């Protein structure tokens, strides 16, 4: 003979199951955070050793100065780390525009740059897209690449549903090969 579990007991069983699952999840997160803290502590002590070595090097220079008066410069940490090493994103973009041989959309550039990112990169696609758009704008301000909007209305407004296209500037196509 089987008996039916009363709803009140079922609710208690379900509630306990969910709470114990949440506790297990928090324990896992706590372990990961402890490991991360240990890693950060190791990195901080390594940086402190490098800083102490640099401070000693200042004392060896013929012009004396107090190294503690130098203001620290905080690195940018919008993604926790850069997409690519410094300067590499511009090189990759110019290379891809060179390979395209003409106009390339922002989305097309995004797809091509994603191929150059390290395997299993943890970056949010919107952050990657924003980085690429900002870099494209910077390159266009330097006149290394040209920009063309495909969806400009008669009033000169962007319609929002079309892409922006990019290509190497005709004058600097040879100069951009050195980037």
SULCOR-V157092 format. One record per backbone hydrogen bond with DSSP energy under -0.5 kcal/mol. CO is the residue of the C=O (numbers start at 1). NH is the residue of the N-H. If there is no record, write none. Layout:
BEGIN
[[CO/NH] [CO/NH]]
END
This chain:
BEGIN
[[6/10] [7/11] [8/12] [9/13] [10/14] [11/15] [12/16] [13/17] [14/18] [15/19] [16/20] [17/21] [18/22] [19/23] [20/24] [21/25] [22/26] [23/27] [24/28] [25/29] [26/30] [27/31] [28/32] [29/33] [30/34] [31/35] [32/36] [33/37] [34/38] [35/39] [36/40] [37/41] [38/42] [39/43] [40/44] [41/45] [42/46] [43/47] [44/48] [45/49] [46/50] [47/51] [48/52] [49/53] [50/54] [51/55] [52/56] [53/57] [54/58] [55/59] [56/60] [57/60] [57/61] [58/61] [62/64] [65/67] [66/69] [67/70] [72/74] [85/88] [85/89] [87/91] [88/92] [89/93] [90/94] [91/95] [92/96] [93/97] [94/98] [95/99] [96/100] [97/101] [104/166] [105/109] [106/110] [107/111] [108/112] [109/113] [110/114] [111/115] [113/116] [113/117] [114/117] [118/121] [124/127] [124/128] [125/129] [126/130] [127/131] [128/132] [129/133] [130/134] [131/135] [132/136] [133/137] [134/138] [135/139] [136/140] [137/141] [138/142] [139/144] [139/145] [140/143] [144/169] [146/167] [148/165] [151/153] [151/159] [153/156] [157/153] [163/150] [164/106] [165/148] [166/104] [167/146] [170/173] [172/176] [174/177] [175/178] [176/179]]
END
